[in-house]
Amino acid sequence: MSPFGFFKKRFKKFQTVSELIIFPILLVLYPFVAVNQGIDISDVTYSLGNYQYFDLMDPNWKLSIFLPSLKGYLMMHLPGAGYMLGMKIYTTLFVVAIALIVYYSLRVIIPGWMIFIGEWIAISLSWCPYVILYNYMTYLFMTLGLLLLLAGIMTFGGKKQNILFFLAGFMFGANVLVRLPNVLEASFILILWFAGFMCRERIKNVIIQTIVCVSGYVVGVLIPLSVAVLMYGWNAYASMLEWLSSVSADAGNSHSMAATTLLTLNAYKTTILEMVIIIPCIAAGVIIFYLLGQKKVSIRALNSFKIMYLCGILVLVKYYFSKGVFTTNYWYYDSMFEAAMMFIVLSLLLDILDIVSAIAARTGFRVLMPGTEGERILAFLSFMVIAITPFGSDNYTFPIVNNLFIVAPVTLTQLRRVARRSSFIHMPATGLKTREDKDDFAREVSIHFPWKYMTVMIVFVVIIQGTLFKAGYSFVDGADGRKRDTKITAIDKLGGLYTTSDNAAAIENLYKVLSENNLLEYKLLQFGESPGLSYAFDMKPAIYTTWPSLESNTVSSFDQALSNLSERPVIITDADINVKYQDSSSTLEKIDILLDYIASNDYNIVFEDGNYIVYAPCD
């Protein structure tokens, strides 16, 4: 046996063991990296507070994300879930579940090691806190629905296929009650139609399959909707729809359809402009290797040019770092965001090439990118995930970056397929029998070296930057680069978590003031960017929301809520609210209403620092 054969056999054995045992274990453990890092008093604890005070929260917001709100509330009753660290651990299991479901489901069509790398990338780039369940339950239901739909497409007729289609529809339908903008996932039916087109399915069969999917979708909507209506009534649900419609219809609102679409397109524009420099680099490399092949240079000289080209790629990476496209700020998004967007642009490019090639093959035109029907369907599925995910969010293209669980492994397998087949087309019909044949083959395929290794660069940068980001990042906390090296000890709810020294001092000082003044038993009205104080201090919210400064909480609703207060709460505001909201007329109106309430209800300032002002009712 040759040395190459010996190592190949050992590697195959290691690969088998890895795919059966090591990779699944790593996918279980990896999401828990840095689980005890960070205390964010904005979005993270706001979500946790909404779960804890489920019965007291605004029905509009609660019903618009009904299943996550209910799930979070129920999870609060699990052992250890009364602590922030406990809930962070429990909610991390959603990401573990998504990664394992994708890993085991796609192994029948994609190599396990490739799915593992894809899931590693997806987990690394999951920037959104896991406790925000309306995101991760969306991804879970979406993933289950897509995999069931894919399984149904790949099943040959019969009762089993109908069951799979029904369940796929059910998952997409139930997802509407996870987050109302998920209604757009009904468009995933296009994947079924595309598959029917690709496989030359009879129109009658496609119609029947569509009806089965739609039936599952309707049932998926109706079951959780019935629970919501039983709990709150039709009037409350109708009121929520009207509220959400007004928010989405507001062209100036960041959640409107127009705003989210423009943000998404702008993100792609920015990344594509950053990637333009790659095109001449690839073109120059292709020309050089073509000329080298024509001159029949020696293989040693060819390899030397390959090494030089790889060094050129490293120079390009250095250029991106020097320009700030990539950074070493692994505590913040900019370290990985543009690399992730380059990966997504690459995914879209491959998906579009696959889809166009599929249509060309079906209609008798020349194919740009060879592939099987199954590979084409996967490409269309990946394209649909990228297209649908950002709608309903005002977070630029961050939702797509956060949801690469299916897209990443599909993209990697597309790259592998294109790389293999681009070399195969140069293979002589007689094979590589002589050394001269092998050398000629190496010279011919070298023209593909530049684009292959440029894409490898993007994948490697995403893996490295993503992994370091995962290890160094915590949402909001430490976003300025300060180390989270201080463990909270004075507040039981936050026990076991590490934060920056400044954040720890601010929270513990505030807690100490409330405790020493016997104010922890009061209800709490918060105003500013610290809506999580109710959760952190176990103080019941005084009104329907712990984040009244949000634009979605109207001035009239806030005014009415204060007018309806039957007992005076403790009021905590950010120290700089009069400066912070100068660009928001509605928030300034709310501040005026709040200050009028304070002035007319006999309050004293019992604490004030650079972070907070505490108003306590006089006895």
Salt bridges, closest charged atoms under 4 A:
GLU274 OE1 - LYS323 NZ 3.19
ASP354 OD1 - ARG376 NH1 2.48
ASP354 OD2 - ARG417 NH2 2.54
GLU375 OE1 - ARG417 NE 3.31
GLU375 OE1 - ARG421 NH1 3.56
ASP394 OD1 - HIS255 NE2 3.81
ASP439 OD1 - ARG435 NH1 3.74
ASP440 OD1 - LYS296 NZ 3.35
ASP440 OD1 - ARG443 NH1 2.82
GLU444 OE1 - HIS426 ND1 3.29
ASP480 OD2 - ARG482 NE 2.60
ASP502 OD2 - ARG482 NH1 2.00
ASP538 OD1 - LYS493 NZ 2.54
ASP574 OD2 - LYS580 NZ 2.73
ASP576 OD1 - LYS580 NZ 3.33
